[in-house]
Amino acid sequence: MYWYFVRHGETNWNKERLFQGATDVPLDDNGRRQALEAGVRLKNNGISIKKVYSSPLDRAIETAELITGISRSEFTIDERIKEMFFGELEGTDYDVVKAREKDLFEEPQKYVNCKPKKGVETYDSIVSRAGDFISSLKSQEKKFGPDDNVLIQTHGACMRALLINLKGIDLSDFWNIKVGNCQFFGFEFKDGVLSEKDVSFLNE
């Protein structure tokens, strides 16, 4: 089966460069347009989604609905692919906080197995739950055909955690992974073997 991981569309907080985290900020009009355009790219490339796994946050759920045309009532909602919880930082200025809390964002490998700083979820926590989600997804292989397409709808930081698990990226590079709104990442899982799939055509 083929896995298509995608980040949600733009929100006003994205535009204003505010930390969102677990705050349930809705898509803005541009985010809805991005999601619809992403859906057109899937359709134009003959990709039909059989199953959707989504974060419980509405900006993710609505993005997946607009991309796939599938009702949210048919989604499997999974807390493990919810956005990283940013605690006291949610709703605050992204650039100001990143400059002030350099250790938290420049050296994520040091923010593991420790007491949460300002209530921010630790990196080992989000990487662990993302890895657990991937393991459960692998266990579903027999429920799908070899050419079935699965869409996993998530968020920027959680996508990074998923990619660290999927690609073996070092935790120190967490924030160096670029993840745009409605950007796709693709993988094939066949006979227990995982391989990355080129989906650059879905991001053009």
C-alpha positions as protocol buffer text, in pm:
chain_id: "A"
residue {
  index: 1
  type: MET
  ca { x: 0 y: 0 z: 0 }
}
residue {
  index: 2
  type: TYR
  ca { x: 99 y: 361 z: -46 }
}
residue {
  index: 3
  type: TRP
  ca { x: 106 y: 616 z: 235 }
}
residue {
  index: 4
  type: TYR
  ca { x: 56 y: 986 z: 164 }
}
residue {
  index: 5
  type: PHE
  ca { x: 140 y: 1203 z: 465 }
}
residue {
  index: 6
  type: VAL
  ca { x: 20 y: 1563 z: 433 }
}
residue {
  index: 7
  type: ARG
  ca { x: 19 y: 1871 z: 650 }
}
residue {
  index: 8
  type: HIS
  ca { x: -300 y: 2075 z: 693 }
}
residue {
  index: 9
  type: GLY
  ca { x: -371 y: 2395 z: 500 }
}
residue {
  index: 10
  type: GLU
  ca { x: -296 y: 2745 z: 621 }
}
residue {
  index: 11
  type: THR
  ca { x: -464 y: 2904 z: 924 }
}
residue {
  index: 12
  type: ASN
  ca { x: -466 y: 3264 z: 1041 }
}
residue {
  index: 13
  type: TRP
  ca { x: -218 y: 3168 z: 1310 }
}
residue {
  index: 14
  type: ASN
  ca { x: 16 y: 3029 z: 1043 }
}
residue {
  index: 15
  type: LYS
  ca { x: -14 y: 3359 z: 860 }
}
residue {
  index: 16
  type: GLU
  ca { x: 47 y: 3559 z: 1178 }
}
residue {
  index: 17
  type: ARG
  ca { x: 337 y: 3326 z: 1273 }
}
residue {
  index: 18
  type: LEU
  ca { x: 193 y: 3215 z: 1606 }
}
residue {
  index: 19
  type: PHE
  ca { x: 250 y: 2880 z: 1774 }
}
residue {
  index: 20
  type: GLN
  ca { x: -63 y: 2665 z: 1731 }
}
residue {
  index: 21
  type: GLY
  ca { x: 14 y: 2328 z: 1883 }
}
residue {
  index: 22
  type: ALA
  ca { x: -294 y: 2162 z: 2030 }
}
residue {
  index: 23
  type: THR
  ca { x: -502 y: 2481 z: 1999 }
}
residue {
  index: 24
  type: ASP
  ca { x: -786 y: 2403 z: 1759 }
}
residue {
  index: 25
  type: VAL
  ca { x: -737 y: 2685 z: 1509 }
}
residue {
  index: 26
  type: PRO
  ca { x: -951 y: 2648 z: 1192 }
}
residue {
  index: 27
  type: LEU
  ca { x: -835 y: 2678 z: 833 }
}
residue {
  index: 28
  type: ASP
  ca { x: -853 y: 3020 z: 673 }
}
residue {
  index: 29
  type: ASP
  ca { x: -982 y: 3073 z: 319 }
}
residue {
  index: 30
  type: ASN
  ca { x: -635 y: 3034 z: 172 }
}
residue {
  index: 31
  type: GLY
  ca { x: -591 y: 2708 z: 362 }
}
residue {
  index: 32
  type: ARG
  ca { x: -913 y: 2576 z: 214 }
}
residue {
  index: 33
  type: ARG
  ca { x: -794 y: 2675 z: -133 }
}
residue {
  index: 34
  type: GLN
  ca { x: -462 y: 2498 z: -73 }
}
residue {
  index: 35
  type: ALA
  ca { x: -645 y: 2181 z: 30 }
}
residue {
  index: 36
  type: LEU
  ca { x: -874 y: 2187 z: -273 }
}
residue {
  index: 37
  type: GLU
  ca { x: -577 y: 2238 z: -503 }
}
residue {
  index: 38
  type: ALA
  ca { x: -394 y: 1948 z: -336 }
}
residue {
  index: 39
  type: GLY
  ca { x: -698 y: 1733 z: -402 }
}
residue {
  index: 40
  type: VAL
  ca { x: -695 y: 1830 z: -770 }
}
residue {
  index: 41
  type: ARG
  ca { x: -328 y: 1729 z: -794 }
}
residue {
  index: 42
  type: LEU
  ca { x: -410 y: 1388 z: -649 }
}
residue {
  index: 43
  type: LYS
  ca { x: -700 y: 1342 z: -890 }
}
residue {
  index: 44
  type: ASN
  ca { x: -500 y: 1458 z: -1192 }
}
residue {
  index: 45
  type: ASN
  ca { x: -235 y: 1199 z: -1108 }
}
residue {
  index: 46
  type: GLY
  ca { x: -489 y: 920 z: -1077 }
}
residue {
  index: 47
  type: ILE
  ca { x: -451 y: 880 z: -701 }
}
residue {
  index: 48
  type: SER
  ca { x: -771 y: 774 z: -526 }
}
residue {
  index: 49
  type: ILE
  ca { x: -761 y: 759 z: -147 }
}
residue {
  index: 50
  type: LYS
  ca { x: -908 y: 447 z: 11 }
}
residue {
  index: 51
  type: LYS
  ca { x: -861 y: 534 z: 377 }
}
residue {
  index: 52
  type: VAL
  ca { x: -793 y: 850 z: 582 }
}
residue {
  index: 53
  type: TYR
  ca { x: -622 y: 870 z: 919 }
}
residue {
  index: 54
  type: SER
  ca { x: -639 y: 1216 z: 1071 }
}
residue {
  index: 55
  type: SER
  ca { x: -537 y: 1421 z: 1370 }
}
residue {
  index: 56
  type: PRO
  ca { x: -843 y: 1516 z: 1579 }
}
residue {
  index: 57
  type: LEU
  ca { x: -786 y: 1890 z: 1526 }
}
residue {
  index: 58
  type: ASP
  ca { x: -1038 y: 2050 z: 1294 }
}
residue {
  index: 59
  type: ARG
  ca { x: -781 y: 2214 z: 1065 }
}
residue {
  index: 60
  type: ALA
  ca { x: -651 y: 1866 z: 983 }
}
residue {
  index: 61
  type: ILE
  ca { x: -993 y: 1705 z: 947 }
}
residue {
  index: 62
  type: GLU
  ca { x: -1125 y: 1978 z: 716 }
}
residue {
  index: 63
  type: THR
  ca { x: -808 y: 1965 z: 505 }
}
residue {
  index: 64
  type: ALA
  ca { x: -849 y: 1589 z: 458 }
}
residue {
  index: 65
  type: GLU
  ca { x: -1215 y: 1630 z: 364 }
}
residue {
  index: 66
  type: LEU
  ca { x: -1130 y: 1892 z: 102 }
}
residue {
  index: 67
  type: ILE
  ca { x: -840 y: 1690 z: -38 }
}
residue {
  index: 68
  type: THR
  ca { x: -1019 y: 1357 z: -64 }
}
residue {
  index: 69
  type: GLY
  ca { x: -1390 y: 1437 z: -86 }
}
residue {
  index: 70
  type: ILE
  ca { x: -1441 y: 1173 z: 185 }
}
residue {
  index: 71
  type: SER
  ca { x: -1666 y: 1257 z: 481 }
}
residue {
  index: 72
  type: ARG
  ca { x: -1498 y: 1299 z: 818 }
}
residue {
  index: 73
  type: SER
  ca { x: -1740 y: 1038 z: 954 }
}
residue {
  index: 74
  type: GLU
  ca { x: -1537 y: 779 z: 763 }
}
residue {
  index: 75
  type: PHE
  ca { x: -1199 y: 891 z: 897 }
}
residue {
  index: 76
  type: THR
  ca { x: -1001 y: 713 z: 1164 }
}
residue {
  index: 77
  type: ILE
  ca { x: -915 y: 987 z: 1412 }
}
residue {
  index: 78
  type: ASP
  ca { x: -588 y: 926 z: 1592 }
}
residue {
  index: 79
  type: GLU
  ca { x: -448 y: 1130 z: 1882 }
}
residue {
  index: 80
  type: ARG
  ca { x: -96 y: 1008 z: 1803 }
}
residue {
  index: 81
  type: ILE
  ca { x: -78 y: 1229 z: 1494 }
}
residue {
  index: 82
  type: LYS
  ca { x: -207 y: 1539 z: 1670 }
}
residue {
  index: 83
  type: GLU
  ca { x: 22 y: 1841 z: 1670 }
}
residue {
  index: 84
  type: MET
  ca { x: 299 y: 1880 z: 1926 }
}
residue {
  index: 85
  type: PHE
  ca { x: 168 y: 2047 z: 2243 }
}
residue {
  index: 86
  type: PHE
  ca { x: 339 y: 2381 z: 2296 }
}
residue {
  index: 87
  type: GLY
  ca { x: 192 y: 2461 z: 2637 }
}
residue {
  index: 88
  type: GLU
  ca { x: 236 y: 2825 z: 2742 }
}
residue {
  index: 89
  type: LEU
  ca { x: 381 y: 2910 z: 2400 }
}
residue {
  index: 90
  type: GLU
  ca { x: 56 y: 2849 z: 2211 }
}
residue {
  index: 91
  type: GLY
  ca { x: -77 y: 3172 z: 2065 }
}
residue {
  index: 92
  type: THR
  ca { x: 257 y: 3353 z: 2108 }
}
residue {
  index: 93
  type: ASP
  ca { x: 494 y: 3492 z: 1847 }
}
residue {
  index: 94
  type: TYR
  ca { x: 691 y: 3213 z: 1678 }
}
residue {
  index: 95
  type: ASP
  ca { x: 998 y: 3419 z: 1586 }
}
residue {
  index: 96
  type: VAL
  ca { x: 1027 y: 3593 z: 1923 }
}
residue {
  index: 97
  type: VAL
  ca { x: 997 y: 3268 z: 2116 }
}
residue {
  index: 98
  type: LYS
  ca { x: 1243 y: 3079 z: 1895 }
}
residue {
  index: 99
  type: ALA
  ca { x: 1500 y: 3355 z: 1949 }
}
residue {
  index: 100
  type: ARG
  ca { x: 1440 y: 3354 z: 2326 }
}
residue {
  index: 101
  type: GLU
  ca { x: 1416 y: 2977 z: 2379 }
}
residue {
  index: 102
  type: LYS
  ca { x: 1710 y: 2875 z: 2163 }
}
residue {
  index: 103
  type: ASP
  ca { x: 1787 y: 2557 z: 2355 }
}
residue {
  index: 104
  type: LEU
  ca { x: 1434 y: 2431 z: 2299 }
}
residue {
  index: 105
  type: PHE
  ca { x: 1446 y: 2478 z: 1923 }
}
residue {
  index: 106
  type: GLU
  ca { x: 1812 y: 2470 z: 1824 }
}
residue {
  index: 107
  type: GLU
  ca { x: 1909 y: 2162 z: 2024 }
}
residue {
  index: 108
  type: PRO
  ca { x: 1599 y: 1941 z: 2041 }
}
residue {
  index: 109
  type: GLN
  ca { x: 1815 y: 1634 z: 2115 }
}
residue {
  index: 110
  type: LYS
  ca { x: 1875 y: 1782 z: 2461 }
}
residue {
  index: 111
  type: TYR
  ca { x: 1505 y: 1824 z: 2536 }
}
residue {
  index: 112
  type: VAL
  ca { x: 1427 y: 1457 z: 2600 }
}
residue {
  index: 113
  type: ASN
  ca { x: 1354 y: 1260 z: 2917 }
}
residue {
  index: 114
  type: CYS
  ca { x: 1317 y: 1583 z: 3109 }
}
residue {
  index: 115
  type: LYS
  ca { x: 1058 y: 1799 z: 3280 }
}
residue {
  index: 116
  type: PRO
  ca { x: 853 y: 1989 z: 3020 }
}
residue {
  index: 117
  type: LYS
  ca { x: 971 y: 2348 z: 2977 }
}
residue {
  index: 118
  type: LYS
  ca { x: 682 y: 2598 z: 2978 }
}
residue {
  index: 119
  type: GLY
  ca { x: 453 y: 2298 z: 2934 }
}
residue {
  index: 120
  type: VAL
  ca { x: 597 y: 2213 z: 2590 }
}
residue {
  index: 121
  type: GLU
  ca { x: 579 y: 1845 z: 2497 }
}
residue {
  index: 122
  type: THR
  ca { x: 923 y: 1685 z: 2496 }
}
residue {
  index: 123
  type: TYR
  ca { x: 1070 y: 1564 z: 2167 }
}
residue {
  index: 124
  type: ASP
  ca { x: 1099 y: 1205 z: 2282 }
}
residue {
  index: 125
  type: SER
  ca { x: 725 y: 1214 z: 2355 }
}
residue {
  index: 126
  type: ILE
  ca { x: 616 y: 1328 z: 2009 }
}
residue {
  index: 127
  type: VAL
  ca { x: 870 y: 1108 z: 1829 }
}
residue {
  index: 128
  type: SER
  ca { x: 755 y: 809 z: 2034 }
}
residue {
  index: 129
  type: ARG
  ca { x: 385 y: 855 z: 1963 }
}
residue {
  index: 130
  type: ALA
  ca { x: 458 y: 914 z: 1594 }
}
residue {
  index: 131
  type: GLY
  ca { x: 660 y: 593 z: 1587 }
}
residue {
  index: 132
  type: ASP
  ca { x: 381 y: 406 z: 1760 }
}
residue {
  index: 133
  type: PHE
  ca { x: 136 y: 530 z: 1496 }
}
residue {
  index: 134
  type: ILE
  ca { x: 363 y: 407 z: 1215 }
}
residue {
  index: 135
  type: SER
  ca { x: 393 y: 66 z: 1379 }
}
residue {
  index: 136
  type: SER
  ca { x: 15 y: 38 z: 1398 }
}
residue {
  index: 137
  type: LEU
  ca { x: -15 y: 149 z: 1035 }
}
residue {
  index: 138
  type: LYS
  ca { x: 226 y: -126 z: 930 }
}
residue {
  index: 139
  type: SER
  ca { x: 15 y: -378 z: 1119 }
}
residue {
  index: 140
  type: GLN
  ca { x: -282 y: -288 z: 896 }
}
residue {
  index: 141
  type: GLU
  ca { x: -107 y: -402 z: 576 }
}
residue {
  index: 142
  type: LYS
  ca { x: -319 y: -715 z: 530 }
}
residue {
  index: 143
  type: LYS
  ca { x: -638 y: -505 z: 536 }
}
residue {
  index: 144
  type: PHE
  ca { x: -529 y: -322 z: 220 }
}
residue {
  index: 145
  type: GLY
  ca { x: -444 y: -421 z: -135 }
}
residue {
  index: 146
  type: PRO
  ca { x: -91 y: -361 z: -269 }
}
residue {
  index: 147
  type: ASP
  ca { x: -208 y: -59 z: -471 }
}
residue {
  index: 148
  type: ASP
  ca { x: -438 y: 97 z: -211 }
}
residue {
  index: 149
  type: ASN
  ca { x: -365 y: 458 z: -113 }
}
residue {
  index: 150
  type: VAL
  ca { x: -387 y: 579 z: 245 }
}
residue {
  index: 151
  type: LEU
  ca { x: -381 y: 947 z: 344 }
}
residue {
  index: 152
  type: ILE
  ca { x: -241 y: 1049 z: 683 }
}
residue {
  index: 153
  type: GLN
  ca { x: -344 y: 1404 z: 776 }
}
residue {
  index: 154
  type: THR
  ca { x: -122 y: 1572 z: 1032 }
}
residue {
  index: 155
  type: HIS
  ca { x: 69 y: 1889 z: 1130 }
}
residue {
  index: 156
  type: GLY
  ca { x: 409 y: 2052 z: 1089 }
}
residue {
  index: 157
  type: ALA
  ca { x: 590 y: 1936 z: 1404 }
}
residue {
  index: 158
  type: CYS
  ca { x: 418 y: 1599 z: 1408 }
}
residue {
  index: 159
  type: MET
  ca { x: 514 y: 1549 z: 1042 }
}
residue {
  index: 160
  type: ARG
  ca { x: 876 y: 1605 z: 1142 }
}
residue {
  index: 161
  type: ALA
  ca { x: 840 y: 1342 z: 1415 }
}
residue {
  index: 162
  type: LEU
  ca { x: 689 y: 1100 z: 1165 }
}
residue {
  index: 163
  type: LEU
  ca { x: 969 y: 1161 z: 916 }
}
residue {
  index: 164
  type: ILE
  ca { x: 1234 y: 1107 z: 1184 }
}
residue {
  index: 165
  type: ASN
  ca { x: 1082 y: 761 z: 1234 }
}
residue {
  index: 166
  type: LEU
  ca { x: 1030 y: 689 z: 866 }
}
residue {
  index: 167
  type: LYS
  ca { x: 1364 y: 813 z: 734 }
}
residue {
  index: 168
  type: GLY
  ca { x: 1597 y: 774 z: 1030 }
}
residue {
  index: 169
  type: ILE
  ca { x: 1668 y: 1147 z: 1050 }
}
residue {
  index: 170
  type: ASP
  ca { x: 1861 y: 1253 z: 1359 }
}
residue {
  index: 171
  type: LEU
  ca { x: 1658 y: 1436 z: 1623 }
}
residue {
  index: 172
  type: SER
  ca { x: 1906 y: 1726 z: 1613 }
}
residue {
  index: 173
  type: ASP
  ca { x: 1773 y: 1805 z: 1263 }
}
residue {
  index: 174
  type: PHE
  ca { x: 1408 y: 1817 z: 1374 }
}
residue {
  index: 175
  type: TRP
  ca { x: 1352 y: 2181 z: 1283 }
}
residue {
  index: 176
  type: ASN
  ca { x: 1566 y: 2161 z: 968 }
}
residue {
  index: 177
  type: ILE
  ca { x: 1300 y: 1944 z: 803 }
}
residue {
  index: 178
  type: LYS
  ca { x: 1093 y: 2169 z: 578 }
}
residue {
  index: 179
  type: VAL
  ca { x: 718 y: 2107 z: 589 }
}
residue {
  index: 180
  type: GLY
  ca { x: 484 y: 2342 z: 402 }
}
residue {
  index: 181
  type: ASN
  ca { x: 108 y: 2371 z: 423 }
}
residue {
  index: 182
  type: CYS
  ca { x: -55 y: 2086 z: 225 }
}
residue {
  index: 183
  type: GLN
  ca { x: 287 y: 1940 z: 144 }
}
residue {
  index: 184
  type: PHE
  ca { x: 288 y: 1567 z: 73 }
}
residue {
  index: 185
  type: PHE
  ca { x: 543 y: 1301 z: 170 }
}
residue {
  index: 186
  type: GLY
  ca { x: 502 y: 954 z: 22 }
}
residue {
  index: 187
  type: PHE
  ca { x: 604 y: 599 z: 113 }
}
residue {
  index: 188
  type: GLU
  ca { x: 528 y: 249 z: -8 }
}
residue {
  index: 189
  type: PHE
  ca { x: 487 y: -35 z: 238 }
}
residue {
  index: 190
  type: LYS
  ca { x: 489 y: -372 z: 65 }
}
residue {
  index: 191
  type: ASP
  ca { x: 556 y: -718 z: 209 }
}
residue {
  index: 192
  type: GLY
  ca { x: 688 y: -561 z: 526 }
}
residue {
  index: 193
  type: VAL
  ca { x: 936 y: -338 z: 343 }
}
residue {
  index: 194
  type: LEU
  ca { x: 914 y: 42 z: 363 }
}
residue {
  index: 195
  type: SER
  ca { x: 1050 y: 265 z: 86 }
}
residue {
  index: 196
  type: GLU
  ca { x: 1021 y: 635 z: 17 }
}
residue {
  index: 197
  type: LYS
  ca { x: 817 y: 740 z: -286 }
}
residue {
  index: 198
  type: ASP
  ca { x: 886 y: 1048 z: -498 }
}
residue {
  index: 199
  type: VAL
  ca { x: 577 y: 1269 z: -467 }
}
residue {
  index: 200
  type: SER
  ca { x: 734 y: 1596 z: -580 }
}
residue {
  index: 201
  type: PHE
  ca { x: 466 y: 1615 z: -852 }
}
residue {
  index: 202
  type: LEU
  ca { x: 204 y: 1655 z: -577 }
}
residue {
  index: 203
  type: ASN
  ca { x: 379 y: 1959 z: -433 }
}
residue {
  index: 204
  type: GLU
  ca { x: 419 y: 2165 z: -749 }
}
